[in-house]
Amino acid sequence: MIRRALSRCTYGVTPKLIATVEKKGWKNWIDEQLGLKADDTACDRRIKAIEYALTFSEKGKEKEKTFSLFQYYSTQAEIWRKLKEHKEPPRWLIDAGAVETTIVTWTKAIHSEHQIMELLVEFWHNHFNVSVQSEDYISASFPIYDREVIRKHALGNFRQFTEAVAKSPAMLLYLDNAFSKASGAYLPGGSASSNLARVFDGFPKAASIQNIGNYQLTEGIIAPTLIKSMYSGDPLMGNAALQTIETIEYLQSNLSNDQRKELERGLPGYPKDWSSRELSRSLQTVAQLIKMEAGVKMINVDYGGWDTHERQANVFPSLVEGLSQSISAFYNDIEDKKDKVTVLVMSEFGRRLRANKSGGTDHGHGNFMMAIGGNVNGGKMYGDWPGLHPKALDKRVDLDVTTDYRNVLSNILKKSMQFSDLNMVFPGFNGYNDMGFIK
C-alpha cells in the first residue's frame, strides 16, 4: 500500500524511502512534505556545484561554453542588466535561464527530499505554462518565473498564486499573442467598464474604457510627452505606458464630433433608466469601437445586480428588461457589422430553484448562456435539458450542468474567430464538439 501511494506522489520509490515512511508514519511524512521540513541541504549543495555546457552559434561558427549556474539565482534586475549590456544579447545568455531552470528542476526531481513539492512544481508549470521558445526574454528570465511564481506559491494560497502568475513578466509576454500583435489592431481586447477584466491580464493593448469621449489625458499635449519620457526604457511598464498613449491618440483622432455628441447625450433606442444605465452606456462604447474599426477582437461588458438573495421579485424583472432592451439597441446600432459580431451572455453560476426565507434565491449550480449575432443559428435551445425532477437535480436542489461552458466558448473561438489553438485558452480541455449554434 505504501509503495503504491508513494508511486503517486514522488518521482521514484526506493527501499530507503519506504523505510523512512514506515518509521515516521504516513501522516507525519505527508505533514513533513507539505511543511518542507525535511533536510534538503544535500540537494542544495549538489545544485550549486552544477556545471553545464552550452553549444551555440556566434558569427556563423559553432561554439561551446561551460558555465556554473550564473542565471538561476539572479534577480529580475540583474537579468535585465546583463541583457542590456549587449546591443544584441548573445544566444548563450538568452538560453541560459531556461537551460539552468531545466537542469535545476531535474536535479530536484531526482535528489530532493521534498518530493511532493517537486511534483506540484511540475503540475503548476504544466497548467500555467509559458513557452520559452515564444520570446527571448521569457527564456532569459525563466528562473524568476520558476522561483518567484511557481515554487513560491506551489503550496500556498491559490488566489495569490494566480495573481502572481497574471502579473509575472514571463506570463505577460507569453500572452502577447497574435491578437495583440495584429496589424492595425489598436484595441484587440478590453472592458467597457472602469476595471479591466482579469481575463485580459497580459494583453498589452487591452484597455478599460467606459466612455471613448472621456478616454484621454486631461493635461493636454504635454502629458503624453511626459509619460513617454518617464517610462522610456522601463522593461516592465514601458511598453504598457507607450501603448496606452498610442491607443488614446488613435481613438481620439478617429472619433468625430458627431460621435462625441452621440455618446454624451446617448443614442436613441438605448434604455436610460437606473437599472440598465451602466450596461447601456457600456454597449454604446462597444458599438462605437466596432464602427470605428479599432481592431476589436474581444470585449467584456459587466452587468451587475443579479445576486438576488432577497426580494428577487422586486428587482429581477427590471434587470431582465434592461438586459433585453440594451442588447436589442446595441444590435440595431451595429446593423451593418452584425455578421461579424457574436454576443455571448453568461454568468458564473445559476440560482437555487427554491426561494429562501428572504424572498430571494441563493447561489445555485446550472445556468444558461445566450448567443446573439448574425452568424448565430438562433431561435432554439442547444444542449440537453435534464429536467426539474429531484432525481435529475444536482444534489437534489440545483439545476444540473449538462454543457461545459468551455465548449460553448470554444465554438465561438473556432468558428467565429477562426482560432484553432483551443488548448492555449483552455489547457487540458478535450471536450470540444461542434454544437451547431454558430453558422
NUTORKE-256014 format. One record per residue (C-alpha): residue number from 1; residue in one letter; x, y, z. Coordinates in steps of 0.5 Angstrom, whole numbers, plus 500, padded with zeros to 3 digits. Layout:
BEGIN
miza | marza | x | y | z
NUM | A | X | Y | Z
...
This chain:
BEGIN
miza | marza | x | y | z
1 | M | 500 | 500 | 500
2 | I | 506 | 505 | 502
3 | R | 509 | 503 | 495
4 | R | 503 | 505 | 491
5 | A | 502 | 511 | 495
6 | L | 509 | 514 | 494
7 | S | 509 | 512 | 487
8 | R | 503 | 517 | 486
9 | C | 507 | 523 | 490
10 | T | 514 | 522 | 489
11 | Y | 519 | 521 | 483
12 | G | 521 | 514 | 485
13 | V | 520 | 509 | 490
14 | T | 527 | 507 | 494
15 | P | 527 | 502 | 499
16 | K | 530 | 508 | 503
17 | L | 524 | 512 | 502
18 | I | 519 | 506 | 504
19 | A | 523 | 505 | 511
20 | T | 523 | 513 | 512
21 | V | 516 | 513 | 511
22 | E | 514 | 507 | 515
23 | K | 519 | 509 | 521
24 | K | 515 | 516 | 521
25 | G | 508 | 514 | 519
26 | W | 505 | 516 | 513
27 | K | 501 | 522 | 516
28 | N | 508 | 525 | 519
29 | W | 511 | 524 | 513
30 | I | 506 | 528 | 509
31 | D | 506 | 533 | 514
32 | E | 513 | 534 | 513
33 | Q | 513 | 534 | 506
34 | L | 508 | 540 | 506
35 | G | 511 | 544 | 511
36 | L | 518 | 543 | 507
37 | K | 521 | 541 | 514
38 | A | 526 | 535 | 511
39 | D | 533 | 537 | 511
40 | D | 535 | 538 | 503
41 | T | 542 | 541 | 504
42 | A | 545 | 536 | 501
43 | C | 541 | 537 | 494
44 | D | 542 | 545 | 495
45 | R | 550 | 543 | 495
46 | R | 549 | 539 | 489
47 | I | 545 | 544 | 485
48 | K | 550 | 550 | 487
49 | A | 556 | 545 | 485
50 | I | 553 | 544 | 478
51 | E | 557 | 546 | 471
52 | Y | 554 | 545 | 464
53 | A | 556 | 546 | 457
54 | L | 552 | 550 | 452
55 | T | 553 | 550 | 445
56 | F | 551 | 556 | 441
57 | S | 552 | 559 | 434
58 | E | 556 | 566 | 434
59 | K | 558 | 570 | 428
60 | G | 557 | 564 | 424
61 | K | 561 | 559 | 428
62 | E | 559 | 554 | 433
63 | K | 562 | 555 | 440
64 | E | 561 | 551 | 446
65 | K | 562 | 555 | 453
66 | T | 562 | 552 | 460
67 | F | 558 | 555 | 466
68 | S | 556 | 554 | 473
69 | L | 549 | 557 | 475
70 | F | 550 | 564 | 474
71 | Q | 543 | 566 | 472
72 | Y | 538 | 561 | 476
73 | Y | 539 | 565 | 482
74 | S | 540 | 572 | 479
75 | T | 534 | 577 | 481
76 | Q | 530 | 580 | 475
77 | A | 534 | 587 | 475
78 | E | 541 | 583 | 475
79 | I | 538 | 579 | 469
80 | W | 536 | 585 | 465
81 | R | 542 | 589 | 467
82 | K | 546 | 583 | 464
83 | L | 542 | 583 | 457
84 | K | 542 | 591 | 457
85 | E | 550 | 591 | 457
86 | H | 550 | 588 | 450
87 | K | 547 | 591 | 444
88 | E | 545 | 584 | 441
89 | P | 545 | 579 | 447
90 | P | 549 | 573 | 445
91 | R | 545 | 567 | 445
92 | W | 548 | 563 | 450
93 | L | 546 | 569 | 455
94 | I | 539 | 569 | 453
95 | D | 538 | 561 | 453
96 | A | 542 | 560 | 460
97 | G | 536 | 562 | 464
98 | A | 531 | 556 | 461
99 | V | 537 | 551 | 461
100 | E | 539 | 553 | 468
101 | T | 532 | 552 | 470
102 | T | 531 | 545 | 467
103 | I | 537 | 543 | 470
104 | V | 535 | 545 | 477
105 | T | 528 | 542 | 476
106 | W | 531 | 535 | 474
107 | T | 536 | 535 | 480
108 | K | 531 | 537 | 485
109 | A | 526 | 532 | 482
110 | I | 532 | 526 | 483
111 | H | 535 | 528 | 489
112 | S | 530 | 533 | 493
113 | E | 527 | 531 | 500
114 | H | 521 | 535 | 498
115 | Q | 518 | 530 | 493
116 | I | 511 | 533 | 494
117 | M | 513 | 540 | 493
118 | E | 517 | 538 | 486
119 | L | 511 | 534 | 483
120 | L | 507 | 540 | 485
121 | V | 512 | 545 | 481
122 | E | 512 | 540 | 475
123 | F | 504 | 540 | 476
124 | W | 503 | 548 | 476
125 | H | 509 | 549 | 471
126 | N | 504 | 545 | 466
127 | H | 498 | 549 | 468
128 | F | 501 | 556 | 468
129 | N | 506 | 554 | 462
130 | V | 510 | 560 | 459
131 | S | 513 | 558 | 452
132 | V | 521 | 560 | 453
133 | Q | 521 | 559 | 445
134 | S | 516 | 564 | 444
135 | E | 520 | 570 | 447
136 | D | 527 | 571 | 448
137 | Y | 526 | 575 | 455
138 | I | 522 | 569 | 457
139 | S | 528 | 564 | 456
140 | A | 533 | 569 | 460
141 | S | 528 | 571 | 466
142 | F | 525 | 564 | 466
143 | P | 529 | 563 | 473
144 | I | 525 | 568 | 476
145 | Y | 518 | 565 | 474
146 | D | 520 | 558 | 477
147 | R | 523 | 561 | 483
148 | E | 518 | 567 | 485
149 | V | 512 | 565 | 482
150 | I | 511 | 557 | 481
151 | R | 516 | 555 | 487
152 | K | 514 | 561 | 492
153 | H | 506 | 559 | 491
154 | A | 506 | 552 | 490
155 | L | 504 | 550 | 497
156 | G | 500 | 557 | 498
157 | N | 494 | 561 | 497
158 | F | 491 | 559 | 490
159 | R | 489 | 566 | 489
160 | Q | 495 | 569 | 491
161 | F | 498 | 564 | 486
162 | T | 494 | 566 | 480
163 | E | 495 | 574 | 482
164 | A | 503 | 572 | 482
165 | V | 502 | 569 | 475
166 | A | 498 | 574 | 472
167 | K | 503 | 580 | 474
168 | S | 509 | 576 | 472
169 | P | 513 | 579 | 466
170 | A | 514 | 572 | 463
171 | M | 507 | 570 | 463
172 | L | 505 | 577 | 461
173 | L | 510 | 577 | 455
174 | Y | 507 | 570 | 453
175 | L | 500 | 572 | 453
176 | D | 502 | 578 | 448
177 | N | 500 | 573 | 442
178 | A | 498 | 574 | 435
179 | F | 491 | 578 | 437
180 | S | 495 | 584 | 441
181 | K | 500 | 584 | 435
182 | A | 496 | 584 | 429
183 | S | 497 | 590 | 425
184 | G | 492 | 596 | 426
185 | A | 489 | 593 | 432
186 | Y | 490 | 599 | 437
187 | L | 485 | 595 | 442
188 | P | 484 | 588 | 441
189 | G | 481 | 587 | 447
190 | G | 479 | 590 | 453
191 | S | 473 | 592 | 458
192 | A | 467 | 597 | 457
193 | S | 468 | 599 | 465
194 | S | 472 | 602 | 470
195 | N | 476 | 596 | 471
196 | L | 480 | 591 | 466
197 | A | 477 | 584 | 467
198 | R | 482 | 579 | 469
199 | V | 482 | 575 | 463
200 | F | 485 | 581 | 459
201 | D | 491 | 581 | 464
202 | G | 497 | 580 | 459
203 | F | 494 | 583 | 453
204 | P | 499 | 590 | 452
205 | K | 494 | 593 | 448
206 | A | 488 | 592 | 452
207 | A | 484 | 597 | 456
208 | S | 478 | 599 | 460
209 | I | 474 | 605 | 457
210 | Q | 467 | 607 | 460
211 | N | 467 | 613 | 455
212 | I | 471 | 614 | 449
213 | G | 470 | 621 | 449
214 | N | 473 | 622 | 456
215 | Y | 479 | 617 | 455
216 | Q | 484 | 622 | 454
217 | L | 489 | 626 | 458
218 | T | 487 | 632 | 462
219 | E | 494 | 636 | 462
220 | G | 493 | 637 | 454
221 | I | 499 | 636 | 449
222 | I | 505 | 636 | 455
223 | A | 502 | 630 | 458
224 | P | 504 | 625 | 453
225 | T | 511 | 627 | 452
226 | L | 512 | 627 | 460
227 | I | 509 | 620 | 461
228 | K | 514 | 617 | 455
229 | S | 520 | 620 | 458
230 | M | 518 | 618 | 465
231 | Y | 517 | 610 | 462
232 | S | 522 | 610 | 457
233 | G | 527 | 604 | 457
234 | D | 523 | 601 | 463
235 | P | 523 | 594 | 462
236 | L | 516 | 592 | 466
237 | M | 512 | 598 | 465
238 | G | 515 | 602 | 459
239 | N | 511 | 598 | 453
240 | A | 504 | 599 | 457
241 | A | 505 | 606 | 458
242 | L | 507 | 608 | 451
243 | Q | 502 | 603 | 448
244 | T | 496 | 607 | 453
245 | I | 499 | 613 | 450
246 | E | 498 | 610 | 443
247 | T | 491 | 608 | 444
248 | I | 489 | 614 | 447
249 | E | 492 | 618 | 441
250 | Y | 489 | 613 | 436
251 | L | 482 | 613 | 439
252 | Q | 481 | 621 | 440
253 | S | 484 | 622 | 433
254 | N | 478 | 618 | 430
255 | L | 473 | 620 | 434
256 | S | 468 | 625 | 430
257 | N | 465 | 631 | 434
258 | D | 458 | 628 | 432
259 | Q | 460 | 621 | 435
260 | R | 462 | 625 | 441
261 | K | 456 | 629 | 442
262 | E | 452 | 622 | 441
263 | L | 456 | 619 | 447
264 | E | 455 | 625 | 451
265 | R | 447 | 625 | 450
266 | G | 446 | 618 | 449
267 | L | 444 | 614 | 443
268 | P | 436 | 613 | 441
269 | G | 434 | 606 | 443
270 | Y | 439 | 605 | 449
271 | P | 435 | 605 | 455
272 | K | 436 | 610 | 460
273 | D | 433 | 608 | 467
274 | W | 437 | 607 | 473
275 | S | 437 | 599 | 473
276 | S | 441 | 599 | 466
277 | R | 444 | 606 | 465
278 | E | 451 | 603 | 466
279 | L | 450 | 597 | 461
280 | S | 447 | 602 | 456
281 | R | 453 | 606 | 457
282 | S | 458 | 601 | 456
283 | L | 455 | 598 | 450
284 | Q | 455 | 604 | 447
285 | T | 462 | 605 | 448
286 | V | 463 | 598 | 445
287 | A | 459 | 600 | 439
288 | Q | 463 | 606 | 437
289 | L | 469 | 602 | 438
290 | I | 467 | 597 | 433
291 | K | 464 | 602 | 428
292 | M | 471 | 606 | 429
293 | E | 474 | 599 | 426
294 | A | 479 | 600 | 432
295 | G | 481 | 592 | 431
296 | V | 477 | 590 | 437
297 | K | 477 | 582 | 438
298 | M | 474 | 581 | 444
299 | I | 471 | 586 | 449
300 | N | 468 | 585 | 456
301 | V | 462 | 588 | 459
302 | D | 459 | 587 | 466
303 | Y | 452 | 588 | 468
304 | G | 451 | 587 | 476
305 | G | 446 | 587 | 481
306 | W | 444 | 579 | 480
307 | D | 446 | 577 | 486
308 | T | 439 | 577 | 489
309 | H | 439 | 573 | 496
310 | E | 433 | 578 | 498
311 | R | 427 | 581 | 495
312 | Q | 428 | 578 | 488
313 | A | 421 | 579 | 485
314 | N | 422 | 587 | 486
315 | V | 429 | 587 | 482
316 | F | 429 | 581 | 477
317 | P | 424 | 584 | 472
318 | S | 428 | 590 | 471
319 | L | 434 | 587 | 471
320 | V | 432 | 582 | 465
321 | E | 428 | 588 | 462
322 | G | 435 | 592 | 462
323 | L | 439 | 587 | 459
324 | S | 434 | 585 | 453
325 | Q | 433 | 593 | 451
326 | S | 440 | 594 | 452
327 | I | 443 | 588 | 447
328 | S | 437 | 590 | 443
329 | A | 439 | 597 | 442
330 | F | 446 | 595 | 441
331 | Y | 445 | 590 | 436
332 | N | 441 | 595 | 432
333 | D | 447 | 600 | 433
334 | I | 452 | 596 | 429
335 | E | 447 | 594 | 424
336 | D | 452 | 593 | 418
337 | K | 457 | 590 | 423
338 | K | 453 | 585 | 426
339 | D | 455 | 579 | 421
340 | K | 462 | 580 | 424
341 | V | 460 | 580 | 432
342 | T | 458 | 575 | 437
343 | V | 455 | 577 | 443
344 | L | 455 | 572 | 449
345 | V | 451 | 573 | 455
346 | M | 454 | 569 | 461
347 | S | 454 | 569 | 469
348 | E | 459 | 565 | 474
349 | F | 453 | 561 | 477
350 | G | 446 | 560 | 477
351 | R | 441 | 561 | 483
352 | R | 437 | 556 | 487
353 | L | 431 | 553 | 485
354 | R | 427 | 554 | 491
355 | A | 426 | 561 | 494
356 | N | 430 | 563 | 501
357 | K | 426 | 566 | 507
358 | S | 428 | 573 | 505
359 | G | 424 | 572 | 498
360 | G | 431 | 571 | 494
361 | T | 435 | 565 | 492
362 | D | 442 | 563 | 494
363 | H | 447 | 561 | 489
364 | G | 446 | 555 | 485
365 | H | 449 | 551 | 480
366 | G | 447 | 550 | 473
367 | N | 446 | 556 | 469
368 | F | 444 | 558 | 462
369 | M | 448 | 562 | 456
370 | M | 445 | 567 | 451
371 | A | 449 | 568 | 444
372 | I | 446 | 573 | 439
373 | G | 450 | 575 | 433
374 | G | 449 | 575 | 425
375 | N | 453 | 568 | 425
376 | V | 448 | 565 | 430
377 | N | 443 | 560 | 429
378 | G | 438 | 563 | 434
379 | G | 431 | 561 | 436
380 | K | 433 | 555 | 439
381 | M | 436 | 552 | 445
382 | Y | 442 | 548 | 445
383 | G | 445 | 542 | 450
384 | D | 441 | 537 | 454
385 | W | 435 | 539 | 459
386 | P | 436 | 535 | 465
387 | G | 429 | 537 | 468
388 | L | 427 | 539 | 475
389 | H | 425 | 532 | 478
390 | P | 429 | 532 | 484
391 | K | 433 | 526 | 482
392 | A | 435 | 530 | 476
393 | L | 438 | 536 | 480
394 | D | 445 | 537 | 483
395 | K | 445 | 534 | 490
396 | R | 437 | 534 | 489
397 | V | 437 | 542 | 490
398 | D | 440 | 545 | 484
399 | L | 439 | 545 | 476
400 | D | 445 | 540 | 474
401 | V | 450 | 542 | 469
402 | T | 450 | 539 | 462
403 | T | 454 | 543 | 458
404 | D | 461 | 545 | 459
405 | Y | 462 | 553 | 458
406 | R | 469 | 552 | 455
407 | N | 466 | 548 | 450
408 | V | 461 | 554 | 448
409 | L | 467 | 559 | 448
410 | S | 471 | 554 | 444
411 | N | 465 | 554 | 439
412 | I | 466 | 562 | 438
413 | L | 473 | 562 | 438
414 | K | 474 | 557 | 433
415 | K | 468 | 558 | 428
416 | S | 467 | 566 | 429
417 | M | 474 | 568 | 430
418 | Q | 478 | 562 | 427
419 | F | 482 | 561 | 433
420 | S | 484 | 554 | 433
421 | D | 489 | 553 | 439
422 | L | 484 | 552 | 444
423 | N | 489 | 549 | 449
424 | M | 492 | 555 | 449
425 | V | 486 | 558 | 452
426 | F | 483 | 552 | 456
427 | P | 489 | 548 | 458
428 | G | 487 | 540 | 458
429 | F | 480 | 541 | 456
430 | N | 479 | 536 | 451
431 | G | 471 | 536 | 450
432 | Y | 470 | 540 | 444
433 | N | 465 | 539 | 439
434 | D | 461 | 543 | 434
435 | M | 455 | 545 | 438
436 | G | 452 | 548 | 432
437 | F | 450 | 555 | 434
438 | I | 455 | 558 | 430
439 | K | 454 | 558 | 423
